Amino acid sequence: MRLFMKEIEIGSIKKIHCNTCKVDTHHQLKAKHRGTHVDEYGISEDLFSRFWICRGCDTATLETIYIHMTMSDGEKLCEFSPKREFSDSHLTPKHFFKLNKKLEQIYKEIIQSFNNDAEILCTIGLRALLEGICADKGVKVERNLRASIDGLKEYLPLNIVKNLRGFGFMGNKAAHELDSPERYELLLAIDIVEDLLNFLYELEYKSQDLLELSKKETEN
């Protein structure tokens, strides 16, 4: 059984929220595909895939529309890939030149968890990142995050270390009590971690570049 939905032509224009432009923009349809699937219960489902290009920034978006026999007339499910970023609190991962691959992956998964409303995973990730930073700097004390954080005193101002002590145990609470901080608290914690990564892995890199540049200018 073929389910009905009005077809649109290649080249059609539609307003879609653009993650790059941060507003609704005109998108042009570049390609489309229709497929039919029948599940194990004999329910027929039509899938409409549409490939859109933003006319403002040329960013691509895939729209997938699902219609199946159990739906009423005019009802449909629609998904966009990448997921639409309507919230002002949606985060984009930053790049830190001197950050090793393992810590970089943990950091990116923290951002991904936050953007997908997985707060418990996000808080556990924040704790894991702190432990990873302590290990990378050679100050990790096994099974004692507070002592590990104290070891960062040789790299960070004392007031930052004091603030990190309380922050570090959010992940422990989330893991054992299945609880997590409020979203605004997570946003603040991520902001602090990014400042920490910038201080430990970015400023040092830029300072070394500046020092090398100064040496070359002196030699010349």
C-alpha positions as CSV (number, residue, x, y, z in Angstrom):
1,M,0.0,0.0,0.0
2,R,1.4,3.4,-1.0
3,L,0.8,6.2,1.4
4,F,-0.1,9.6,0.1
5,M,1.9,12.8,0.6
6,K,2.2,15.7,-1.8
7,E,5.4,15.5,-3.8
8,I,7.6,18.6,-4.3
9,E,9.9,19.3,-7.2
10,I,13.7,19.5,-7.3
11,G,14.6,23.2,-7.0
12,S,11.7,24.0,-4.7
13,I,12.4,26.5,-1.9
14,K,11.5,25.9,1.8
15,K,12.3,27.8,5.0
16,I,14.3,25.7,7.4
17,H,16.2,26.6,10.6
18,C,19.9,26.8,9.6
19,N,22.4,25.7,12.3
20,T,25.1,27.8,10.7
21,C,23.2,31.0,10.0
22,K,21.4,30.5,13.4
23,V,18.0,31.6,11.9
24,D,15.3,30.3,9.6
25,T,16.6,30.6,6.0
26,H,15.5,29.7,2.5
27,H,16.8,26.2,1.5
28,Q,16.7,24.8,-2.0
29,L,15.8,21.1,-2.7
30,K,18.7,19.4,-4.6
31,A,17.8,15.8,-4.4
32,K,15.0,13.5,-3.1
33,H,14.2,9.9,-2.6
34,R,11.1,7.8,-1.7
35,G,11.2,4.3,-0.2
36,T,8.7,1.9,1.3
37,H,9.2,-0.4,4.2
38,V,6.9,-3.1,5.6
39,D,7.7,-4.1,9.2
40,E,7.2,-7.6,10.8
41,Y,3.6,-6.7,11.7
42,G,2.7,-5.9,8.1
43,I,2.5,-2.1,8.7
44,S,3.6,-0.2,5.7
45,E,5.7,2.9,6.1
46,D,6.8,5.4,3.5
47,L,10.1,7.3,3.9
48,F,10.7,10.5,2.0
49,S,14.3,11.8,2.0
50,R,15.1,15.3,0.9
51,F,18.5,16.9,0.5
52,W,18.4,20.7,1.1
53,I,21.0,23.4,0.7
54,C,20.9,26.7,2.6
55,R,20.9,29.6,0.1
56,G,22.7,31.8,2.6
57,C,25.7,29.7,3.6
58,D,25.5,26.5,1.3
59,T,25.3,24.2,4.3
60,A,23.5,20.9,3.6
61,T,20.6,19.4,5.6
62,L,18.9,16.0,5.2
63,E,15.2,15.9,5.9
64,T,13.5,12.5,6.5
65,I,9.7,12.2,6.6
66,Y,8.0,9.1,7.9
67,I,4.4,8.2,7.1
68,H,2.8,4.9,8.1
69,M,-0.6,3.2,7.9
70,T,-1.5,3.9,11.6
71,M,-1.3,7.7,11.2
72,S,-4.3,9.8,10.5
73,D,-4.6,11.9,7.4
74,G,-2.0,14.6,7.2
75,E,0.0,13.2,10.1
76,K,3.7,12.6,9.7
77,L,7.0,12.4,11.5
78,C,9.9,14.6,10.4
79,E,13.6,14.5,11.3
80,F,16.5,16.7,10.3
81,S,20.1,15.7,10.2
82,P,22.1,17.3,11.6
83,K,19.7,17.9,14.5
84,R,18.3,21.4,14.5
85,E,20.0,23.7,17.0
86,F,17.2,26.0,18.2
87,S,18.5,26.6,21.7
88,D,21.0,29.4,22.5
89,S,22.7,27.0,24.9
90,H,23.6,24.6,22.1
91,L,27.4,24.3,22.2
92,T,30.1,23.9,19.5
93,P,33.3,22.1,20.6
94,K,36.4,24.2,20.6
95,H,39.8,23.2,19.3
96,F,42.8,23.1,21.6
97,F,46.1,22.6,19.7
98,K,48.1,20.9,22.4
99,L,45.3,18.7,23.8
100,N,46.0,14.9,23.3
101,K,43.6,12.8,21.3
102,K,42.1,10.9,24.3
103,L,41.3,14.1,26.3
104,E,40.0,15.7,23.1
105,Q,37.6,12.8,22.6
106,I,36.3,13.0,26.2
107,Y,35.8,16.8,25.7
108,K,33.9,16.3,22.5
109,E,31.6,13.7,24.0
110,I,30.9,16.1,26.9
111,I,29.7,18.7,24.4
112,Q,27.7,16.0,22.5
113,S,26.0,14.8,25.7
114,F,25.1,18.3,26.7
115,N,23.6,19.1,23.3
116,N,21.5,15.9,23.4
117,D,20.2,16.5,26.9
118,A,22.1,13.6,28.4
119,E,23.0,15.4,31.6
120,I,24.1,12.4,33.6
121,L,26.6,11.3,30.9
122,C,27.7,14.9,30.6
123,T,28.5,15.2,34.3
124,I,30.3,11.9,34.4
125,G,32.3,13.0,31.4
126,L,33.3,16.2,33.1
127,R,34.7,14.3,36.1
128,A,36.5,11.9,33.7
129,L,38.1,14.9,31.8
130,L,39.3,16.4,35.1
131,E,40.9,13.0,36.0
132,G,42.4,12.8,32.6
133,I,43.9,16.3,32.9
134,C,45.4,15.4,36.3
135,A,46.9,12.2,34.8
136,D,48.3,14.1,31.8
137,K,50.0,16.6,34.1
138,G,51.4,13.8,36.3
139,V,49.5,14.7,39.5
140,K,46.7,12.1,39.5
141,V,46.2,10.3,42.9
142,E,44.3,7.0,42.4
143,R,40.8,7.0,43.8
144,N,41.2,10.6,45.1
145,L,40.1,13.3,42.8
146,R,40.3,16.0,45.4
147,A,44.0,15.2,46.0
148,S,44.6,15.0,42.2
149,I,43.0,18.5,41.7
150,D,45.2,19.9,44.5
151,G,48.2,18.7,42.5
152,L,47.3,21.1,39.8
153,K,48.4,24.0,42.0
154,E,51.8,24.0,40.3
155,Y,50.0,24.8,37.0
156,L,47.0,26.9,38.0
157,P,46.3,29.9,40.3
158,L,45.2,28.7,43.8
159,N,41.7,30.2,43.5
160,I,41.0,28.1,40.3
161,V,42.1,25.0,42.1
162,K,39.7,25.7,45.0
163,N,36.8,26.2,42.7
164,L,37.6,22.9,40.9
165,R,37.4,20.9,44.1
166,G,33.7,21.3,44.4
167,F,33.1,20.9,40.7
168,G,35.0,17.7,40.5
169,F,32.5,15.7,42.5
170,M,29.4,16.4,40.3
171,G,30.3,13.3,38.2
172,N,30.6,11.1,41.3
173,K,27.1,12.1,42.4
174,A,25.7,11.5,39.0
175,A,27.2,8.1,38.7
176,H,26.2,6.7,42.1
177,E,22.9,8.5,42.7
178,L,21.7,8.8,39.1
179,D,21.4,12.6,39.7
180,S,22.8,15.5,37.8
181,P,23.1,19.3,38.3
182,E,20.8,21.8,36.6
183,R,21.4,22.5,33.0
184,Y,22.7,26.1,33.7
185,E,25.2,24.5,36.2
186,L,26.4,22.2,33.5
187,L,26.8,25.1,31.1
188,L,28.9,26.9,33.7
189,A,31.0,23.8,34.5
190,I,31.7,23.3,30.8
191,D,32.7,27.0,30.5
192,I,35.1,26.5,33.4
193,V,36.6,23.4,31.8
194,E,37.1,25.2,28.5
195,D,38.9,28.0,30.4
196,L,41.0,25.3,32.1
197,L,41.9,23.6,28.7
198,N,42.7,27.0,27.2
199,F,45.0,27.8,30.1
200,L,46.8,24.5,30.1
201,Y,46.9,23.5,26.4
202,E,46.3,26.6,24.3
203,L,48.0,29.6,25.9
204,E,51.2,27.5,26.4
205,Y,51.2,26.6,22.7
206,K,50.7,30.3,21.7
207,S,53.4,31.5,24.1
208,Q,55.9,29.0,22.6
209,D,55.0,30.3,19.1
210,L,55.5,33.9,20.3
211,L,58.8,33.0,21.9
212,E,60.1,31.3,18.8
213,L,59.0,34.2,16.6
214,S,60.8,36.7,18.9
215,K,64.0,34.6,18.7
216,K,63.9,34.6,14.9
217,E,63.4,38.4,14.8
218,T,66.3,38.9,17.2
219,E,68.6,36.7,15.1
220,N,67.6,38.7,12.0
